[in-house]
Each structure stands twice: as structure tokens, then as C-alpha cells.
Amino acid sequence: MKPGSPTAPSAPLRSRDSAPRPEGPAPAVELSGVVRKFGTVTAVDGLDLTMDPGTVLALLGPNGAGKTTTVEMCEGFAGPDAGTVRVLGLDPVRDAARLKPRIGVMLQGGGAYPGARAGEMLHLVASYSAHPLDPRWLVSVLGLENSLRTPYRRLSGGQQQRLALACAIVGRPELVFLDEPTAGLDAQARNVVWELVDALRRDGVSILLTTHLMDEAEQLADRVVIVDHGRAVASGSPTELTTGAGRRRITFTAPPRLDVAAIGACLPGDARVAEPAPGRYTVSGEATPRVVAALTGWCVDNDVLLAGLSTAKRSLEDVFLELTGRELRA
Ligand SMILES: Nc1ncnc2c1ncn2[C@@H]1O[C@H](COP(=O)(O)OP(=O)(O)OP(=O)(O)O)[C@@H](O)[C@H]1O
């Protein structure tokens, strides 16, 4: 949360339950070999994942990657077909009664009573908690003052999203699940949500969020797990994933179907060129002036005009493309 921000949370967010437990801190979330099938569709396919307490972990992946299914198993809505799921050291299905007071859940689509007014809903959810946050403070931070008397079904999509977030955190959970928390929000509302997530993290709350927005994952997460077809294809901090231990890579755009083997043969060292998507190329190995000169030299010799060339830090989108050969938004 930026200093001086008019929406800066000032109320204590820390869970009353967040003091170290005698048995030592269990991982906030631990999945081991988790499989979940729907008929012939394998939504989650052998997923391993460990999330440290007090951190923000983003599950990043395209539509249908298995993010929501994974989160729903953590929330105890369904058990896995194989493997184990542990949340705060507990089995979310078997130990649901012990776990529910310690977690907050923001569902895609809200999971609300359609006729209830926004203010009634928030106060109802707050009443389930022994030590809730002040609902008036949350309403103010999330800009919901003018929506309190509006029935849930009449709220705009963005207002429903913000109310769902307020309901997820009003009980001071130790761990919050946020499924696509900024889907459908405008830039201003998205920033408010990002700032609130940041404030929760600073107060020691663990947050598992799903997103298909690279900038959201980069901005919020301590650790990103890139998911595709129900599997983790890469994980690490945003910096680790985008810089690959500090190295910069060359990417370039040019007409599709260039002879990548021929280009690679002109480059110094063992650099290889790949075309993971039509017209988008990557060069393996570290970007150096000699590699750039050799690449542009090949273009001169072959009358190829580059549309773009970058030696900047890779984005998570680039990382996903390199790993899967597909665009993250596809
Ligand atoms: N209840 C269900 N019945 C049948 N198939 C399902 C069910 N829930 C999920 N699936 C399928 O499982 C796969 C993973 O879906 P899931 O919703 O977990 O992906 P996701 O990564 O959250 O996608 P999105 O970003 O679109 O929400 C998809 O192929 C989806 O169609």
C-alpha cells in the first residue's frame, strides 16, 4: 500500500489465530500428487505444491488449466481422486469444521444470496467470526459505501467482486483463497484490490490466488506456480522466472517460419533459436552484443526485416510461451 494512499488500510488485519502453534508452522498449503478428474477430463494431473505461511502464491495459467479445481479442493468443496491436500496442516474435507474458521474464500461469481443487500451480507459473514474486522472500514477501503442497500443481484460485476473480497477477509482469516480476484474490475478498482492484498500479506496473512493476468502475478506474488493442463510447468519468484538467475534472453519478432537452424548456426556459442509462436522467436543462452550483431547480420544477409528485438527481462507471458508453445491468453 503506497504511503499516503487515501485507501490505505489502517485497521489491524492480522488474524488472532496467527501466533506460532506449538507443533510449529505447517505449510499454509501442501499438495502432493493431486489428481482430480471430471469424467474423461483430467482437470488436475499430479500437482505438487508447497506454500509457506505468510506468503502470497499465485497459480497462473490459461483458461481450463485447473486453477479453480485446485483451489476448490483446498477449500474442501471436493476431495482429490488421488494424492493428498493439506491446508494449515489439516485435511480440508475431513477436518472441515476445524479449518473453516481459519480460512477466507472468495469465489468466482461471488457465491452470494442474490436477494440479500450488500451491507446485510457483509455483516452476516462478520457475525460468524469471533473477532471480525470492522465492516465499515472494509466498506470504505473497497469503495462500497453507496452499495450497502443494494441487493446483491443488482450490484455491478465490479461491486460484486469487491463485496466477495470483503466477505472473504472480514473474519480475519489466516489464509485467504482468491479466485481471479480482479476479473472484470476497472484499473482503479483493481489497484484497490492489489493494495489490500499487499496489506494482508504485510500483516502475515497467507494468500493463494489464481489469475491468468501476468502483471497481477508479478505484482502480488512471492511465488508463482505456472499451471498448464493440470500440471505445474514452472515455479519460482517472479524474478527467478523472468530473469532465469539474472540472465537476459533475446526475443525477436519477424516474418513467420524463418530457418531457425540456419540462424542458430550463425550465432556464437551454442545459442539456439526457436519459434514458439508464429513470428515470435527466442534465442537460448545469454544476450550479448556479439549474439545481437550475429543475429542482425544474418537478417541483413537474408533480407529479413525484424519487427522487434528485445534483450529486456522476459515477461511471465514469454516464460509461459517458451514452456508450452502457447500464449497464456489462448
Ligand atoms: N464440475 C465440472 N464438471 C466437468 N468438468 C469440469 C468441472 N469443473 C471443471 N471442469 C473442467 O476441468 C478443467 C479445469 O477447469 P478449471 O475451472 O479448474 O480451470 P481454470 O484454470 O480455473 O480455468 P478458468 O481460468 O477459465 O477459470 C476444464 O477442462 C473444465 O472444463
The ligand as a MOL file (V3000), in Angstrom:
LIG
                    3D

  0  0  0     0  0            999 V3000
M  V30 BEGIN CTAB
M  V30 COUNTS 31 33 0 0 0
M  V30 BEGIN ATOM
M  V30 1 N -17.7180 -29.6450 -12.4760 0
M  V30 2 C -17.0730 -29.9230 -13.6000 0
M  V30 3 N -17.5430 -30.8350 -14.4590 0
M  V30 4 C -16.8760 -31.1440 -15.5900 0
M  V30 5 N -15.7060 -30.5710 -15.9750 0
M  V30 6 C -15.1910 -29.6310 -15.1460 0
M  V30 7 C -15.8400 -29.2640 -13.9280 0
M  V30 8 N -15.0740 -28.3040 -13.3370 0
M  V30 9 C -14.0160 -28.1060 -14.1350 0
M  V30 10 N -14.0730 -28.9020 -15.2230 0
M  V30 11 C -13.0850 -28.9740 -16.3090 0
M  V30 12 O -11.8070 -29.1070 -15.7160 0
M  V30 13 C -10.8450 -28.3500 -16.4330 0
M  V30 14 C -10.1880 -27.3490 -15.4890 0
M  V30 15 O -11.1550 -26.3610 -15.1290 0
M  V30 16 P -10.8450 -25.2110 -14.0820 0
M  V30 17 O -12.0890 -24.4180 -13.9230 0
M  V30 18 O -10.2360 -25.8020 -12.8710 0
M  V30 19 O -9.7300 -24.3560 -14.8510 0
M  V30 20 P -9.2200 -22.8770 -14.5670 0
M  V30 21 O -7.7490 -22.8970 -14.7530 0
M  V30 22 O -9.7160 -22.4090 -13.2560 0
M  V30 23 O -9.9050 -22.0590 -15.7390 0
M  V30 24 P -10.5090 -20.5520 -15.7440 0
M  V30 25 O -9.3140 -19.6330 -15.7290 0
M  V30 26 O -11.2490 -20.4910 -17.0240 0
M  V30 27 O -11.3730 -20.4080 -14.5290 0
M  V30 28 C -11.5830 -27.6880 -17.5900 0
M  V30 29 O -11.4130 -28.5140 -18.7180 0
M  V30 30 C -13.0330 -27.7010 -17.1310 0
M  V30 31 O -13.9120 -27.7320 -18.2180 0
M  V30 END ATOM
M  V30 BEGIN BOND
M  V30 1 1 1 2
M  V30 2 1 2 3
M  V30 3 2 2 7
M  V30 4 2 3 4
M  V30 5 1 4 5
M  V30 6 2 5 6
M  V30 7 1 6 7
M  V30 8 1 6 10
M  V30 9 1 7 8
M  V30 10 2 8 9
M  V30 11 1 9 10
M  V30 12 1 10 11
M  V30 13 1 11 12
M  V30 14 1 11 30
M  V30 15 1 12 13
M  V30 16 1 13 14
M  V30 17 1 13 28
M  V30 18 1 14 15
M  V30 19 1 15 16
M  V30 20 2 16 17
M  V30 21 1 16 18
M  V30 22 1 16 19
M  V30 23 1 19 20
M  V30 24 2 20 21
M  V30 25 1 20 22
M  V30 26 1 20 23
M  V30 27 1 23 24
M  V30 28 2 24 25
M  V30 29 1 24 26
M  V30 30 1 24 27
M  V30 31 1 28 29
M  V30 32 1 28 30
M  V30 33 1 30 31
M  V30 END BOND
M  V30 END CTAB
M  END
